[in-house]
Amino acid sequence: MLLTLVIAYLLVTIAIGLYAAKRVKNSADFAIAGRKLPLAMIVTTTFATWFGSETVLGIPAKFVNSGLNGVVEDPFGAGTCLILVGIFFAGRLYRMNLMTISDYYRERFGRTVEVVCSLIIMLSYLGWVSAQVTALGLVFNVLSDGAISVPVGMVIGVVSILAYTLFGGMWSVAITDFIQMIILVVGLAILAVFAGNLAGGADKVVALAASKDLFKFWPEPSFKDMVFFFAAAITMMLGSIPQQDVFQRVMSANSESAATKGPVIGGVFYILFAFVPMFLVASALIIMPEQTAALLKEDPQKVLPTLVLTQMPFVMQVLFFGALLSAIKSTASATLLAPSVTFVENIWRQFQPHMGDRQELRTMRITVLVFSALVLLYAIRMQGTSIYEMVSGAYQVTLVGAFVPLVFGLYWSKATTQGAIFSIVLGLLTWVLFLATPAGGEFPAQLAGILAALSGMLIGSLGPQAIKNSHAAHHRLVGTN
């Protein structure tokens, strides 16, 4: 019965998404909803995109094992990213009237940087979308009591998302996000109240979490602990900024005010509401202590679904899986669309410079289909990897490769194309070097990468000018003599 209702919910969201697809008349409608979304929808779509499988399943599993210190990357870093986008980036980028974030790299640094950054951004989505696909497979496996295997569940989930994203693009994503966020917030809020009552009161859950030191946020005062804590914090906080899905929401706004306020409100709301799944898992420690202890050793991501299926009435199960599917589908649809639009606009167009709008729209849809198939294969291959690790690993490549050129291009007039290229190359090479050697165990690879990227930007931009000034000074000195 529960599985039947979940499938019915999937069909309803597909119908809503297909209805929204009627608004798509051109590639701008498909990519950025024709820049017509009001503030309320910018808030809901930024929140819903961030609130994915890792928030419902990954973060609570990490929290109950490591406390708040273990989840600094997400939700704290991830939510702060949206706030920073709204304050420092949204207004400037919105005024440039671009379709993709990679268009900015072309306008500021030229074609080479545009293509390289596009590839970096597209690569980063592989881990994030795969995490959502993995969660979909897990949901169908749990609901069918093992009758549907995880890979088959992944296929069902991907097809259900493709059914509307393929036709409606950003319009379908935004409207389904709006509805799914309401289901998500209401469903999880009711579940939290019910779980608190089962545990004997919310105060008992909080007291237990405090007794297990789960509210400890800051690391031990040693250099290694502090530097790894800082690196984890900035991975999603800064690495998520040069991302197409965030940029799409900014550019889809119907005004600069909505573009700047929407991510800030969405980010604050995300950080606050991410505590609800953490509370639910903490309550499981009281409600079913032995089962929870066993699951924490086997697969912590199953604690919350098991709590709901074994300890809560049917209506609560419907609410939970409705909320979980809303979280996963809203994130997955956005993250399938973003890299596909980037590929067509910033890479494929290089080979088809005279491509008409109708042809571009068709190519975007084909790319969504191809990228979905690639993600599905990758997710099946990566079975066993934790959802939280999949998501956090996805942002390191954009942090070391694309963040510094974006910030310096917007805020430093002396930034040059050579500086951007130096930044990208040094950032990526250093990051890979630290990942591939024991050095990464002593100093975080992503922090080493971003420091190298920063050095590359400064050397590449200021170096030629310093050499030129040195030569000029030498010639003046020779002329004087």
N, C-alpha and C positions, 0 to 999 in steps of 0.2 A: 504493500500500500504506500509506504514512504517513497520507494523508488518510483512508483507511478506518479505520485505528486511532484517529485523532482523533475521527471521528464515533462510533465505538463507545464511546470514553471519554465523550463527551457523553451518549450514551444511558444509560450506566451511572450517571452522576451524576443524570440525570433520574429514573431508577428509584429511586435512594436518596432523593432529595428527595421524591418522591411517597410513598414508604414512610413517611418522617418526617411527612408531612402528615396521617397518621392520628391524630396526637396533637392536632391542632387541633380543639378543641371550641367555642371562643368567641373573641371579639376579643382578649382578653388573651393567649391562646395564640398567636394569629397575630402580634400586635405585639411581645410581650416573652417568648415561650415560657413563659408562665405563671409566670415568676420561678422556674424550676426547674433552671437550668443550673449545673453544678458549676464549681469553679475552673479545672480543666483546659480545659473548653470555653470559658470566658470568655477565657482566655489565647489559645487557638487562633483564636477568632472575632475578637478584636481584632487579632491579628497578621495573620490572613488578609484581613481587611477593608482594612487599610492596605497590605498587600503586593499591589499591583495592577499594571496594565500600565505605569504610570509607573516603578515600582521595577525591573521587568525590562527595559524598553525605554527609558523616558525618562531615568531617573537615569544609567545608564551612558553614554548619548549626551551628556548634559550634562557628565558627569565627564571624559570623554576630550577634550572641547573646552575646558573651563574649570577642571578640577581640583576639589578638595574645596570650594574657595571658591564654585563655581557650584552646588553641591548643598546649601548650608546650609539651604535651605527644606525640602527633602525628600531624604534621610531624617532629618537631624538635628532640624529643627523639628518634623516630623510625629511622630517617635518621642518627642520630649520632651513633645509634647502629651498623649500617652497617659499618660506618667509623671505629669504635672501633674494630669490628670483623676483618677487613682487617689489621689494624695496630698491634693488640696485640694477636689475636687468630688464624687467618687463617694459617699462616706459620707453627706454632707448630703443629696444628692438621693435616694439609695436610701431613706433614712428617711422621705422625704415620700410614698413609694408612689404615684408618678405613672406615666402611660402614655407621655407624650411630654415632651420638654424644653420645649415650648411651654406645657404645663400649668403648669410652674413660673412662667413669665411671667404667666400669668393669676392664679395664687394670690398672687403678690407685687405685681403692678402693675396688674392688671385686664384687661378684654377687649381694649381697644384695643392695648395693648402685645403681648398674646398673638397677635392677628391679624397685626399688622405684622411681628413677629419670625418668625411661621410663614411668611409670604410671603418674607422674607429668606432663611430657611433652605432653603425649597423651591427658590428661585431659584439658590442656590449649588450645588445638586446637578446642575443642568443640565450644567455644564462637567465635573464629575467623572465622572458616568455616561457622558457622551459620549466621554470619553477611553477608557473601557473598551470601549465599542461600536466606536470607531475601531480599537482594537487587535485586536478580534475580526475585523473586516473585513480588516485587514492580515494576520492569521494565515492565514485561509482563502485570501486572494489569493496569498500566498507558497507555501502548501502545494500549491495547484492549479497552480502555475507560471503564474498569470495567467488561467487558465480561469474561475475565479470572480472576478468584479470585487469591489472593496472594498465598494461599497454592498450587493451581494448577500450578501457575507460578513457584513456588519453585521446584515442581516435574519436570517440563519441563527443567528448568535450570540445575538441578542436572544430569538428564539423558544426556543432551548435553555434559556436562563435563566428565561424566563417559565414554562416548562413545569412547574417545581416551585415557584418563588417565589409564583406566583399561588395555589396551593392550600395550601402548607405554611407560608408566612410565615417568621417567625423560627425556628421549629422546623426547617424544611427548610434554611434558611440556615446555622444553627449546626451541624447534623450534616454537611452537605456541606462546610462550612468545615473541620471537624475532619479529614475524610478528605483534602480537597484540600491542607491545610497539610502533612500527612505526605508526600504526593506531591511537593509543591513543595520542601520542605526536602531530602528525599533526592535528588530529581532534580538540583537545582542543585548540591548538594554533590559528587555524583559527576562532574557536568560540569566543575566547577572543578578537580578533581584531574586529569581527563583533559586539559583545556586547558592546565594547568600543565605536564604532561608533554610535550605537543606543542610548547610554547614553550621546552622545554629546562630546565624547573624553575621552581617558583614564585618562587625568588629572582631569576631573570632578569626575570620580569614586574614584580616589585616594584622592581627596579633601574631598569628602563626607565621606569616611572611616576615614580620619583623624579627621573630625569634630565630628564624633560619637565616637572618642577615640578608634577606633578598632585596632590601631597600638600599643596600650599600651601592653608591654610585661611583665615587672617586676611587682610582686605583691606589695600590700601595705606593708610598713615596720613594720609589726607586726609579732610576733613569729609564731602565728597560720597560717597566710596567707603565710608566707615564707616557713614554714615547709611543708604545703600541696602542694605548688608550686613545691618544691624540690622533694617531693614524686611522684608527677605526672610526672615530668621530667624523673626520673629514672625508672619508671614502664616499659616503652617500651625500653628505652635506654639500660638498663641492663637486664631486664626480657626477652627480645627477643634474647639475645646472646646464652643461652643454648637451642636453638630450632633446630629441625631437618631440617626444610626447609632452614634455613640459612646455616647450616652445609652441606646439600646436594649440595648447590651451590658451596661452597668452595671445596668440595671433587670431584665435577664433572669437575673441571678445568684440562686442559691438562698440566699445569705447576704450580710450586709454585708461580711464578711471577703473573700469571693470577689469582690465588686463593687469593693473597693478594691485588692486585690492583683493581680487579673487584668490590668487595664490597665497597671500598672507593669511587670509581667513581660513582657507582650506588647510594650510600648514599647521596653524594653531589647533584647529579642530582635530586634525589627524593625530597630533602628539597626545592630546587629552583623551581621545576615544580609544587609542591603542592600549590604554590601561585596562579596558574592559575584558579583552581576551586574557590578559595576564591575571586579572582577578578571578576569572573562571577557572583557570588551571590551578591557581593557588587554592581555590575552594575544593578542587578534586583531592588535594592532599588530606583534607578532613573527611570528605564524603566517602571516598573509597581509597584509603591509605595503602593497602596491600597491592591492589591492582595498579595504582598510580606508580608505586615504587618499582613494580615489575616493568611497566611500560616505559618508565624513564631510562631503564637499562636497555630495553629492546628498541623502542622508537618513540621518543618524547612527543613527536608530532601527532601520535594517535591518542594522547591523553584526553584532549578535549572532545573529539568525536566519540570516544569510548564512554566518557562521563555522560554525555547527552543520550547515547543509545541505551546505556544500562541503568541509569539512575533517574531519568526524566520521562514524563508522560509523552504520549504521541504528539500532542500539539507543540510541545517544546522542541521535539525532534524536527518537526516541520519548520519551525521558526529558525532553528540553528542551521539546517542544511540550506534553507532559503537564503539566509544571511551569508553563509559561506560561499555558496554559488554566486551570489551577487558580487561578493568581494573578488572572487577569482575571475569571473567573466568581465567585470568592468576593467580590471587591470589587463587581462589578456587581450581584449579587443583593442585597447589603446596601444599596446606594445606590439601587436601585429601590424597595425596601421602605420605607426611612426617610421620604422625602418624601410617599409615598402615605398612610402612617399619620398623618403630621402634618396633611395636608390634611383627612382625614375627621374626625379627633379635634378639631382646633382651628379649622377653618374651616367645613366642611360641617355640623357639628353645630350651628352657630349658627342654621342655617336649619331644622334638624330636631331640636329640643331633646328630643323624646319618642321618638327613634329607639331601637328595641330592639336587643339585642346581636346577634341573628341578622341584622338589617338592616344593622347597623354592619359586621359581618364581610363581608357581601356587597358593601357599598359600598367597603370597603378593597380587595377583590379587583378590582373594576371600575376603581378609581383606579390600581392597579398597572398594569393593562392600558393605560389611557389615557396615563399618564405614560411608559410604555415606548415608545408610538408617538410621542409628542412628542420624546423623547430621540433616537430613531432618526432622525427628520426633521432635528433640530438637528445631529446628528453627521454626517449626509450633507452638510448645508449647510456645515459647518465643516471639510470635508476640506482637508488641507494645513496645518492648524494643528498644532503639535507637541503631543504627549501631555503633556509636562511643563508646557507653558504653559497648556494647558487646565485641568489640575489646580490649579496654583498660583493661576490667576486666579479659580477657584471660591471660594476661601476669603477673598478680600479683602472681599467684601460682608458676610459674617458677622463678620469682624474689626471692621469699622467700625460695623456696625449692631446686633449682638446680644451681643458679648462684654462690654462695659462694664456694661450693665444686669444681666447674669448675675452678674458678680463683685461689684458693689456691692450688689445685692439680697441676696446670700448673706452678705456680710461687713461691710456698713455699715448700721447700723440707721436712719440718717437718710435713706437713699435713698428717694425718693418717686416716685409715678407721673409727676408733672410732670418730675422729673429724668430718668426713663427716656425719656420722649418727647423732651425736649430733646436727650438723648444720641443717640438714633436719628436724629433729623432733622439735627442739626448734623454728625454723623459721616458720614452718607450724602451730604449736600449738599457738604461739603468734599471728600470722596473723588471725587465726580463732577466737581467743579470742577477739581481737580488733574489728573484723567485727560483732561479736555477742553481743557486749556490748556497752554502751554509750561511752566507751573510744575511739572507732573509730571515734567519732565525734569531739574529742578534739585533737587527734594525729593520723596521717594516719596509717592504719593497715599495708600497705605494707612496710612502713619505719620501723615500730616497728618489723615486721617480719624479715627484712633483718639485723637489728641490733642484734636481737636474734640469727639469723643464724651465724653471724660473731662471736658472743660470744661463741656459741656452738662449732664452729670450733677451736677457740683458747683454750677453756677449755678442749675439748675432745682430742686435739692433744698434748697440753703441760701439762695437769693435771697429767696423768700417769707418765710422765717423772719427773715432780716436786716431786711427791710422792716417786718415786724410788730414786731420789737424796736425799730426806729428810731421807729416811730409811738408805741409805748408810752412810750419815753423822752421823746419830744416832749410827749406829754400830761402826763407827770409833771412836766416842766419848766414847762409852762404852768400846771398846777395849783399848783405851788409859788409861781409869780409872782403 
